[in-house]
Amino acid sequence: MASTTLTPGPAVHGATVHDTIPEHPRHRIGNALHALRVFAVAAAEVVLLGKESY
């Protein structure tokens, strides 16, 4: 059995959480339309093409 010590790497910068930028507007209608489109495409693939996505 091997023993290894892992040291923490450098902090990753660049990615932000949605609520960390308060002046950035939310796009609720756009997000809802995107979700609807993704669902519709997936449903069409299953019904018309017989695809199953895992």
C-alpha positions as CSV (number, residue, x, y, z in Angstrom):
1,M,0.0,0.0,0.0
2,A,1.4,3.4,-0.9
3,S,1.2,6.6,1.1
4,T,0.9,9.9,-0.6
5,T,0.6,13.4,0.8
6,L,-1.3,15.8,-1.4
7,T,-0.8,19.5,-0.9
8,P,-3.5,22.0,-1.9
9,G,-3.0,23.6,-5.3
10,P,-3.3,27.3,-6.1
11,A,-6.7,29.0,-5.9
12,V,-8.7,29.0,-9.1
13,H,-9.8,32.4,-10.3
14,G,-12.2,33.4,-13.1
15,A,-15.4,31.5,-12.4
16,T,-18.0,33.3,-10.4
17,V,-21.2,32.3,-8.7
18,H,-24.4,33.8,-10.1
19,D,-25.1,36.0,-7.1
20,T,-21.6,37.4,-6.6
21,I,-22.1,40.2,-9.2
22,P,-25.1,42.2,-8.0
23,E,-25.2,44.6,-10.9
24,H,-25.4,41.8,-13.5
25,P,-29.1,41.5,-14.6
26,R,-30.8,38.2,-14.5
27,H,-32.2,36.8,-17.7
28,R,-35.1,34.7,-16.5
29,I,-37.0,34.8,-19.7
30,G,-34.0,33.9,-21.8
31,N,-33.0,31.1,-19.3
32,A,-36.6,29.7,-19.4
33,L,-36.6,29.8,-23.2
34,H,-33.3,28.0,-23.4
35,A,-34.5,25.3,-21.0
36,L,-37.7,24.9,-23.1
37,R,-35.6,24.6,-26.3
38,V,-33.3,22.0,-24.8
39,F,-36.3,20.0,-23.6
40,A,-38.1,20.2,-26.9
41,V,-35.0,19.1,-28.9
42,A,-34.4,16.2,-26.5
43,A,-38.1,15.2,-26.8
44,A,-38.0,15.4,-30.6
45,E,-34.8,13.3,-30.7
46,V,-36.5,10.6,-28.6
47,V,-39.8,10.6,-30.5
48,L,-38.6,11.1,-34.1
49,L,-35.2,9.5,-34.1
50,G,-35.6,7.0,-31.3
51,K,-32.5,8.3,-29.5
52,E,-31.9,7.6,-25.8
53,S,-29.4,9.9,-24.1
54,Y,-27.7,8.8,-20.9
